[in-house]
Amino acid sequence: MKAVSVIETHGLTKKFGEVTAVNHVSFDVKEGEIFGLLGPNGAGKSTTIRLLCTLTVPTGGTAKIGGHDMVKDGNKVRELIGLVSEKMIMYDRLTAKENLKFFGKLYNIPKDVLERRIKELIELVHMEKWQDKEVGTFSTGMKQRINVIRALLNMPKILFLDEPTLGLDPQSSSEIREFVRKLNRENRITMILTTHMMVEADMLCDRIGIMDRGKIVALDTPLNLKRIVSKGSVFELNISNLNSKLLSLVKSLPCVSSVTRDGETRIKVHTKGSKAFDKIVDAVRSNDGEILSINSLDPTLEDVFLQLTGHEVREQVSKQVSSGLHKHGGEAKPRIR
């Protein structure tokens, strides 16, 4: 049976003065899918999420969420969605349970239903021991667990996750990712994830839209995206006497698509053409470069982004939208039972 699209955007655009944060973006998200928006800060990911969550209105284009127009039917859209914002939405002086009760009452959830749901959700993230502790005493990872289940109180069909692991330590990040997988797998919640972490997107997403400067520059499954790079090859060269002259030489070769330096002696080279390997080795050695080792690497989403945009995700600093945007949180809902 053909999958139903629960989100459809056509030419979605958002401008802030002279800055175009989202530039004619079109994509769809299938029911039960984890769809990723991947890109650096300032790429337009969070603004796209804010548009789809009805937190800001578009300058142009359209979007439907669950069959409802996000502008004309904003209230109906908000009934269907949940938002885990980059900014945690909780009150430090309230306990975890008190926070959840407060936000649950905003949805007019009946008391008995709300109490049962809070109990289920707290158990889901293994926070029973801390449910009566003030949130202000929690670690960042513990706060994020409560922040995620807060967005599940009204049981959304669609959950937006805007940088859910930002600022978390590796263990907490891993726990949040596993929880996201569990929600999607067991409750069939459709999810839209924004991240600038390539590995996270690769691990979680069924399909990924790579964003750069407000546009989607590629959209496919992680595997198919990496096949873009596999048409060439990726090598890591360890050159003991690596210097700016040798670096410039490798970059100038016609068989080289891009070069990134990794430490004092290592460079990562994206190539094109079947004889690129020999040409690079000959050029380096002809200019007195001492090659200690060469490794062939499997392509990553970082490599895809680099090939498509000409720069790395981590090189990008948000100069466009971030300073002009004030992020708000939105609530939502999933399927626990």
C-alpha positions as CSV (number, residue, x, y, z in Angstrom):
1,M,0.0,0.0,0.0
2,K,1.3,3.4,-1.0
3,A,2.5,5.5,2.0
4,V,0.4,8.6,2.7
5,S,2.1,12.0,2.8
6,V,1.3,13.7,6.1
7,I,3.4,16.8,5.3
8,E,3.5,18.5,1.9
9,T,5.3,21.8,1.2
10,H,5.4,23.6,-2.1
11,G,7.7,26.6,-2.7
12,L,7.8,27.4,1.0
13,T,9.6,30.7,1.6
14,K,10.4,32.9,4.6
15,K,12.2,36.2,4.5
16,F,13.4,38.4,7.3
17,G,14.0,41.8,5.7
18,E,16.8,41.2,3.1
19,V,17.6,37.7,4.4
20,T,15.9,34.8,2.8
21,A,15.9,32.1,5.5
22,V,13.9,29.5,3.6
23,N,14.0,29.7,-0.2
24,H,11.3,28.0,-2.2
25,V,11.5,24.7,-0.3
26,S,9.4,21.7,-1.5
27,F,9.3,18.2,0.0
28,D,6.9,15.7,1.5
29,V,7.0,13.5,4.6
30,K,5.4,10.1,4.6
31,E,3.3,8.7,7.5
32,G,5.5,6.9,10.0
33,E,8.7,8.2,8.5
34,I,11.7,9.9,10.3
35,F,12.5,12.7,7.9
36,G,15.7,14.7,8.5
37,L,16.6,18.2,7.7
38,L,20.4,18.3,7.7
39,G,22.7,21.4,7.5
40,P,24.8,24.0,9.3
41,N,23.5,26.7,11.6
42,G,21.7,29.3,9.5
43,A,20.8,26.8,6.7
44,G,17.1,27.3,7.3
45,K,16.3,24.1,9.2
46,S,14.8,25.7,12.4
47,T,12.9,28.3,10.4
48,T,11.3,25.6,8.3
49,I,10.2,23.8,11.5
50,R,8.8,27.0,12.9
51,L,6.8,27.5,9.7
52,L,5.4,24.0,9.8
53,C,4.5,24.3,13.5
54,T,2.6,27.6,12.8
55,L,4.9,29.6,14.9
56,T,5.6,32.0,12.0
57,V,3.8,32.7,8.7
58,P,5.4,32.1,5.3
59,T,6.4,34.9,2.9
60,G,5.4,32.6,0.1
61,G,4.5,29.0,-0.8
62,T,2.2,26.6,0.9
63,A,2.3,23.7,3.3
64,K,-0.2,21.1,4.5
65,I,0.1,19.1,7.7
66,G,-2.2,16.2,8.1
67,G,-4.2,17.6,5.2
68,H,-4.7,21.0,6.8
69,D,-3.3,24.3,5.5
70,M,-0.8,25.6,8.0
71,V,-2.0,29.2,7.6
72,K,-5.8,28.8,7.2
73,D,-6.2,25.8,9.6
74,G,-3.5,26.6,12.2
75,N,-5.6,25.3,15.1
76,K,-6.2,22.0,13.5
77,V,-2.5,21.7,12.6
78,R,-1.6,22.4,16.3
79,E,-3.8,19.5,17.4
80,L,-1.8,17.1,15.4
81,I,1.7,18.1,16.2
82,G,4.3,18.1,18.9
83,L,7.5,20.2,19.1
84,V,10.8,19.5,20.9
85,S,12.4,22.8,20.5
86,E,16.2,23.5,20.7
87,K,15.2,25.7,23.7
88,M,13.9,23.6,26.5
89,I,10.5,24.6,27.7
90,M,10.2,24.0,31.4
91,Y,10.2,25.7,34.8
92,D,13.2,25.0,37.0
93,R,11.4,25.5,40.3
94,L,8.7,23.0,39.4
95,T,9.3,19.2,39.7
96,A,9.3,17.1,36.6
97,K,5.7,15.9,37.4
98,E,4.5,19.4,38.1
99,N,5.9,20.6,34.8
100,L,4.1,17.9,32.9
101,K,0.8,18.6,34.8
102,F,1.1,22.3,34.0
103,F,1.5,21.7,30.2
104,G,-1.0,18.9,30.2
105,K,-3.7,21.3,31.6
106,L,-3.0,23.7,28.7
107,Y,-4.4,21.0,26.5
108,N,-7.5,20.5,28.7
109,I,-6.6,16.9,29.1
110,P,-8.9,15.3,31.7
111,K,-7.2,14.8,35.1
112,D,-7.4,11.1,35.3
113,V,-6.2,10.7,31.7
114,L,-3.4,13.2,32.3
115,E,-2.2,11.4,35.5
116,R,-2.1,8.1,33.7
117,R,-0.3,9.5,30.7
118,I,2.3,11.3,32.9
119,K,3.0,8.1,34.7
120,E,3.5,6.2,31.4
121,L,5.7,8.8,29.9
122,I,8.0,9.2,33.0
123,E,8.4,5.4,33.0
124,L,9.2,5.5,29.3
125,V,12.3,7.7,29.9
126,H,13.2,5.9,33.2
127,M,12.7,9.1,35.4
128,E,10.6,7.6,38.1
129,K,13.2,8.3,40.8
130,W,13.4,12.0,39.9
131,Q,9.8,12.8,39.1
132,D,9.3,14.7,42.3
133,K,12.6,16.6,42.1
134,E,12.9,20.2,40.9
135,V,13.9,20.3,37.2
136,G,16.5,23.0,38.1
137,T,18.5,20.3,39.8
138,F,18.6,18.0,36.7
139,S,21.5,17.5,34.3
140,T,21.0,18.7,30.8
141,G,20.4,15.1,29.6
142,M,17.7,14.6,32.3
143,K,16.0,17.9,31.4
144,Q,15.9,16.9,27.7
145,R,14.2,13.6,28.6
146,I,11.4,15.6,30.3
147,N,11.4,18.1,27.5
148,V,10.8,15.3,25.0
149,I,7.9,13.7,26.9
150,R,6.4,17.1,27.5
151,A,5.8,17.3,23.7
152,L,4.1,13.9,23.9
153,L,1.4,14.8,26.4
154,N,-1.4,15.4,23.9
155,M,-0.3,12.4,21.9
156,P,0.8,14.0,18.6
157,K,0.7,12.2,15.3
158,I,3.6,14.3,14.1
159,L,6.6,15.1,16.2
160,F,9.1,17.9,15.3
161,L,12.5,17.5,16.9
162,D,14.6,20.6,16.5
163,E,18.3,19.8,17.4
164,P,17.2,17.4,20.2
165,T,20.7,16.4,21.2
166,L,22.3,19.8,21.0
167,G,24.6,20.4,24.0
168,L,24.2,16.9,25.4
169,D,27.1,14.6,26.4
170,P,27.6,11.5,24.2
171,Q,25.7,9.2,26.6
172,S,22.7,11.5,26.9
173,S,22.7,12.0,23.1
174,S,22.7,8.2,22.6
175,E,19.8,7.8,25.1
176,I,17.7,10.5,23.3
177,R,18.4,8.9,19.9
178,E,17.3,5.5,21.2
179,F,14.1,7.0,22.6
180,V,13.3,8.6,19.3
181,R,13.8,5.3,17.5
182,K,11.5,3.6,20.1
183,L,8.7,6.1,19.7
184,N,8.9,5.9,15.9
185,R,9.0,2.1,15.9
186,E,6.5,1.3,18.5
187,N,4.0,4.2,18.2
188,R,4.4,4.9,14.5
189,I,4.8,8.6,15.2
190,T,5.9,10.6,12.1
191,M,9.0,12.6,13.0
192,I,10.8,15.6,11.4
193,L,14.3,15.9,12.8
194,T,16.7,18.9,12.3
195,T,20.3,18.4,13.1
196,H,23.8,19.5,11.9
197,M,25.2,16.2,13.1
198,M,25.7,14.0,10.1
199,V,26.1,10.8,12.1
200,E,22.8,11.4,13.9
201,A,20.9,12.0,10.7
202,D,22.5,8.8,9.2
203,M,21.5,6.7,12.2
204,L,17.9,7.9,12.6
205,C,16.5,9.1,9.3
206,D,14.6,7.2,6.6
207,R,15.1,10.1,4.2
208,I,17.2,13.3,4.5
209,G,16.9,16.7,2.9
210,I,20.2,18.5,2.9
211,M,19.8,22.3,3.4
212,D,22.2,25.0,2.6
213,R,21.5,28.8,2.5
214,G,17.8,28.2,2.7
215,K,17.5,25.7,0.0
216,I,17.2,21.9,-0.2
217,V,20.2,20.9,-2.3
218,A,19.6,17.1,-2.2
219,L,16.8,14.8,-0.8
220,D,17.0,11.0,-0.7
221,T,17.7,8.1,1.6
222,P,21.1,8.2,3.4
223,L,22.4,5.3,1.3
224,N,21.4,7.0,-2.0
225,L,22.9,10.3,-0.9
226,K,26.2,8.7,-0.1
227,R,26.2,7.1,-3.6
228,I,26.5,10.6,-5.0
229,V,30.1,10.6,-3.6
230,S,30.8,7.0,-4.4
231,K,30.9,7.9,-8.1
232,G,34.3,9.2,-7.2
233,S,36.6,8.1,-4.3
234,V,37.6,9.4,-0.9
235,F,41.1,9.0,0.4
236,E,42.9,10.0,3.5
237,L,46.6,10.8,3.0
238,N,49.1,11.0,5.8
239,I,52.0,13.2,4.7
240,S,54.8,13.7,7.2
241,N,55.9,17.0,5.8
242,L,52.5,18.4,4.9
243,N,52.6,22.2,4.3
244,S,50.6,24.9,2.5
245,K,52.4,24.3,-0.7
246,L,51.6,20.6,-0.9
247,L,48.1,21.3,0.2
248,S,47.6,23.9,-2.6
249,L,49.1,21.4,-5.1
250,V,46.7,18.7,-4.3
251,K,43.7,21.1,-4.4
252,S,44.8,22.3,-7.9
253,L,44.8,18.8,-9.5
254,P,41.9,18.4,-12.0
255,C,41.1,15.0,-10.6
256,V,40.5,16.4,-7.1
257,S,37.0,17.7,-6.2
258,S,37.8,18.9,-2.7
259,V,40.4,18.7,0.1
260,T,40.1,19.1,3.8
261,R,42.9,19.2,6.3
262,D,42.7,17.0,9.5
263,G,45.5,17.8,11.8
264,E,49.2,18.4,11.1
265,T,49.8,15.7,8.6
266,R,46.5,14.3,7.3
267,I,44.2,15.4,4.5
268,K,40.9,14.0,3.2
269,V,40.7,14.1,-0.6
270,H,37.6,13.7,-2.7
271,T,38.5,12.6,-6.2
272,K,37.0,12.1,-9.6
273,G,38.2,9.8,-12.4
274,S,39.6,6.3,-12.3
275,K,43.2,7.3,-12.3
276,A,43.0,10.0,-9.5
277,F,44.8,7.9,-7.0
278,D,47.9,7.5,-9.1
279,K,47.9,11.2,-10.1
280,I,47.7,12.4,-6.5
281,V,50.5,10.2,-5.4
282,D,52.7,11.1,-8.3
283,A,52.1,14.8,-7.8
284,V,52.9,14.7,-4.0
285,R,56.0,12.6,-4.4
286,S,57.3,14.8,-7.3
287,N,57.1,17.8,-5.0
288,D,59.1,16.0,-2.2
289,G,56.0,15.0,-0.2
290,E,56.7,12.1,2.1
291,I,53.5,9.9,2.1
292,L,53.3,7.7,5.2
293,S,50.0,6.1,4.5
294,I,46.9,6.2,2.3
295,N,43.5,4.9,3.3
296,S,40.4,4.5,1.1
297,L,37.4,5.8,3.0
298,D,33.7,5.0,2.8
299,P,31.7,8.2,1.9
300,T,29.8,9.9,4.7
301,L,27.0,12.5,4.7
302,E,29.6,15.1,5.5
303,D,31.3,14.1,2.2
304,V,28.0,14.5,0.4
305,F,27.4,17.9,1.9
306,L,30.9,19.0,1.0
307,Q,30.5,17.8,-2.6
308,L,27.2,19.5,-3.1
309,T,27.9,22.8,-1.4
310,G,31.7,23.2,-1.6
311,H,32.1,23.6,2.2
312,E,31.8,21.6,5.4
313,V,28.9,21.8,7.8
314,R,31.2,22.7,10.7
315,E,32.8,25.6,8.7
316,Q,29.4,27.4,8.6
317,V,28.6,29.9,11.2
318,S,25.1,31.3,11.4
319,K,25.3,34.9,10.2
320,Q,21.9,35.0,8.6
321,V,18.9,34.1,10.6
322,S,20.0,33.1,14.1
323,S,20.4,36.7,15.4
324,G,17.1,37.8,14.1
325,L,15.0,34.8,15.2
326,H,13.6,34.3,18.6
327,K,12.7,30.6,19.0
328,H,9.5,29.6,20.7
329,G,8.5,26.2,21.8
330,G,5.4,24.4,20.8
331,E,3.6,21.6,22.4
332,A,2.3,18.4,20.8
333,K,1.2,14.9,21.2
334,P,2.0,11.1,20.2
335,R,0.7,7.5,20.7
336,I,1.6,5.9,24.0
337,R,-1.4,3.5,24.0
